[in-house]
């Protein structure tokens, strides 16, 4: 571990407690809101303070080395590490805000209508200068917009979206649903990068949005008669993923007013919403698959009753399997008071039995004339399923 030549270097004592106190190198001040680093070491012991000080010195030296490397790369025309660039940009915005101004890019301040704004900022810089007249370079850069906003590519934005923005939306999804969700988002990203390129988010324009929309139009209605067209819902899903990525990313970074270049472009046919017909199971299939004698012999009692309840109520398998005695009652009208599953999952469609599992629900089958218990008994007799042998028999 690195040791300072002065045993008490970077240590200050106040009220009997020790603090790590160190000046930030001039070149690295754009990455820090203050000229000095001051961290409480949480001890009144000099030996403990020295040990903790040495750990902080090592950490700072390592981090500063990375910052210097990023600055060197930027000087050579290479892009700076995104985390470092964002740190510098956020500090510049905070400096401008502390002076009473909103951070504005230099190009924006250079427009003719911003002359009064520039004069006000220059006067504020002069007022904040010390008595010797030396200007603070970091304040000047922040208030005159000389700090470039970091450019995040679409692929980097998607990584931020998946790891930092979307997790609250995935809380009620099962692991399998999460994997499918991520696979869909990754595929949407691949489509966009293949067609448009891995552009910086701030460089995406309406022209790019129209070009990407035209691409999906060609996939939905291909000019080649031999080509298989894609479904509009497929196009809308992948196009919508990029549209939502753009909106949610800029909300995340605090730029809620930015216009979405993919806005008002959709493939949904709202006129046909809700009119899709789902055919019933064929009578032959039911007789050959479900009504085969002996098919139910290998099932437990619970597995035998579950499909019958699904047929009777229209509930999903997970809803029936996760029922508990205290949440259901066999009455003249079968009633489910609430779903209390062991693990909450989320459903895409909302049907009478398909609300979120934790929500209360009451259901009555309008045309039912028998209770579920009678229905189950009748069908069980029809199948003539013998009783299950005792365990260990």
N, C-alpha and C positions, 0 to 999 in steps of 0.2 A: 504494500500500500504506500502511496506517495506520502512523504513527510515534508513539512515545511522547514526551511532553515531556521526560522524563528519559531520556537515552540508555541508561542501564543499569537502567531500571525492569523489574521482574520477572526480573532476572538475579541468580543467586547462583553463587559460585565455590567449589568444594570439591576439594581435591587437584589443583588446576590445571585442572580441567574445569568447564565452565559448565552451569548448570541453569536451566530455566524454572520459576519459583516464583511462584505467584499464588493469592491468596485467592479462594475461591468466594463470590459474592454471597449474602447471607443468604437472600434469597428463593428462590434456586436450590439451596440445600444439600440439599433432599430428593432431588435427582437425582444427588448425588455421595456416595460412601462416606466421603470425608474433607473436612475444612474447607479444605484446600489442594490445589492441583494442582502436582505436581512431576514434570517431564519432563527427562531427560538430553538435552542438545543435541548430544552426541557430538563436541565440539570444545574445544580450548584457545585458539582464536583469538577475540579479543573481537569483531572485525568479523563473523566468520562467525556467532558466537553472537547478535549483534544482529539480523542478517538472519533467522535462524531464529526468533528470539524474535518478530519482527514478523509472521511468517507464522502463528505460533501465536496471537498476539493477534487477528489478523483472523479466524482460524477460531473462536476462543472467542467473540468478539463476535457473529459470525453465528449460532452455535449457541445462545448465550444469548438472542439476540433471538427465536429460534423458541420457546425454552422459555417466555419471558415471554409471548409471544402465546398459547401453549397454556394458561398459567395464567389469562390474562385471559378466554379463551373459557370455561374451566371456571367462573370466577367468574360469568359471565353465563348459566350454565346449559347451555352447549354442550359436547359431548364433546371431551375432550382428544385430541390426536394419539396414535394407538395406540402408536407407538414411544416417545414421551415418557412416556406413562402406564405402560408396561411397565418402562421404565428406573427410574422413581420407585418402582414396586412392588418391583422386584428389589432396589433399594438398601435399602428398608425391611425386606425379609426378611433381608438380610445383616446389618443393624444389630441386629435382634432375635436372630438366631443368634449374633452376636458377644457379646451379653449373656447367652447361655445359655438362650434361650427360642426356641420355634418361633413364627413369626408366626401370629397368630390374628386374625380380623376382630373388630371391636368388637362386632358383634351376637352373636358366639359367646362373647366374654368377658362379655357382659351377662347370660348365663343364670345362674340361682341356683347351679348346681353348680360354677361357676367362681370363687367368691368367694376361695378360698385361692390360686388361680392369680393373680388380680388383685392380691391383697395382696403376693405374692412379686414380682410385676413392679414394683409401686410401690416396694417396698424396694430393688430393684435400681436403679431410676431414681435414688433418693435417694443410694445409694452411689456412683453414677457422676457425681454433680453435683460441680462444682469447689468450692473452699473458700469462695467468695463465695455459694454456695447457688443460683446461677443454673442453671436446668435447661436441658438441651439439647433444644430443641423437636423436632428430628428424631428423637432417641432416644425421646422421650415418644410421638410419633406412631407410631413403629415398634413399640414394646413394648405399646402399648395398642390397636393395630389401627386407628388412625385413617387409614391410607392405604388408599384404596379400590382393590380389585383391578380392573385394566382389563378392560372388557367387550369382547370380540372377537366380531364378528358371524359368522354362518355363512359368508358369502361371504369375509370376511377370513381366517377359519380355513382355508377351502379354498385360498386363495392361499398361505397359509403351508404347508399340506400339500403342495401341488404343487411349491413352490419350495425348501422346506427339509427336509421329512420324507420324501417319496417318492423323491427322486432316486436313493438307493442301490438302490431296488427296480427302477429302470428301466435299470440299467447294461447288461443283456443284451438289451434290446429294440432293435429296429431303429428308424430314424427314423419309418417309417410306423406301427409299433406304438405308438410314443410319442404320435404325433398321435391315433391312435384312442383310446388310454388317456385322454388329456387331454379329448378330445371327450366321452367317456362320463362322466367326472367332472363336466364342466361341465353336461351335461344332467341328471345326478343333482342337482346344486345347483339348477338351474332348477326342477325338479319340486318340490323341498322349499320353495324360496322362494315359488313360486306357491301352494302349498297351505297352508303354515304361516307363512311370512314370514321375513324376514332377521333372525331373533332373535339376541340375544347367546348365545354358547355356554353361559354359566353359567346362563342363564334357561330353557333347554330342560328340560322336565319329562317325567315318564312319560306325562302326559296328552297332550303333544304327540306323543310316540312312538306312542301308541295311535291318535291322530287320523290321523297319517300312514300308519300300518299299515292303518287302515280305508279310507283313500283308495285304496291299492293293492289292497285286497280288492275294492273296487268296480270297479277297472279289470280285474282278473282275472275276476271274476264279475259283469258289469254287470246291473243290473235291467232295462234296456231290451233286449228280445230282438233289436232291430235293430242294437244297438251291437256292434262287433267287440271281443271280449275280448283282452286282452294275455296273453302267455305268462307263466306263473309265474316262469320264469327271468329274464324282463325285469324283473318287479316285484322279484325278489330281488336282482338286480344293482343297481338304483338305490336300493332301500331299504338294501341292505348297504353301499353306498358311504357313505351318511350315517352308518350305525352305525360303520363303520371310521374315518371322519373324526373322530367324537366320541372314540373310544378313543385313536387315535394322537395327536390334538391334545393331549389332557390328559396323556398320557404325555410328550409333548414339553415341556410347561410344568412337569412335575414333580408332577402331581396324579394319580398312578396309581391311587389308591384310590377315585376318584369313580365311582359307579355309572352305567352307560350306560343312558339312558332307552329305548334301542332294543333292549336285551338280550332274548334268547330269543324274538324275533319274527322269523319266517322264512317263506318261501314254498316252500322246497324240499320235495319229496316224496321222502324218502330210501328209501321202499319200492321205488320204480321206478328207483333209481340203477343204472346199468349194464345196463338191460334195453332200452334204445332200439335199434331195428333200423335199419340203414342198407341200403337196397336196392342190389343190384349194378347195374352199367351194363347197360342193355338190349342184347340181342344185335343188334337192328336198328341202334341208335345206333353200336355198335362197328363194324359192317360198313359203315355209310354215312359214318362220320367218320374212322375210323382205318385201315380196310382198303382205302381207295380207292387204286387203282393210280396211282402217280406223286405221291402226296401228300407222300412223303418226299424227293422229288428236290431240293427247295430247302434241305434241312437239311444242316448240317455233320456230320461223322462223330460228334462228341461229342453233338450234339443228337439224332442218330438213335439212339445207344446209350442215352442217358439214360432215355427212357421205357420201353425194354425192361428195363432194370435195375430201374426202379421197379415194373414189373409183376411181375418175378421175385422181388424182395425185400420189397416193401411199404414201402420207405423213402420219405421225402418228397423232392421235387425238390431242395431245398436241400442235403440230406444226400448225394445222389448227385453233384450238380454240384460240390460242394466236396471230394470225395474226392481223395486224393493217392496216388501209387504206393506210398509207404512205409507207408500206413495200410491197404492192402487187398492181398489176394492171391487169385488164381484157383486154388483147390485143389479136390479132390473135394467139398468143402463150402465154398462161398463164405464168406469170413470178412472182417469189417470189424473191425480191431483197435481203432481209435479214430477219432473225428471231429475233424479239425483244420481248421476252416474259417477263411477269411481274416477273417471278421467274425462274432463270436459273437452269436447271436440266441437268443431264448427262445421256447419252444413252450408252449402252454397244456396240451395233452394229452400223456400219456406212453405211447408205444407201444414195441415192441421196438427200433425204429430211431429213436425220438423222445426220447431222453434229451438232457440238455444237451450241446452240441456238444463240450465239452472233456472229457466223461467217457468212460472206456473202455467198450467195448461189444463183445460177441461174439454172433454170431447164426448159427444154422444152421436151414435150412428143413427141418423134419422129413420132409416128404413128397417132398423133392427127390430125383430119381434122376439128374439131369444137372447138370453144372456150369453156371454162368451163361455161361461162354464158349461152351460147346456150344449152349446155348439161344439165345444171341444169333446165333451162326453159322447155326443152323437157320432162325430167323425172318428173318434178313437175306436168305438164299437164297430164301425164300418170296416176299419182296417184290421180288426181282430188281432190287435197286437197283444201278445201275452205279457204278463207282468214281468218286470225285471228280476233276475235272480239276485238273491242277497249277496253282498260283498263277501268274497272269500269262499263262495260255494263252489 
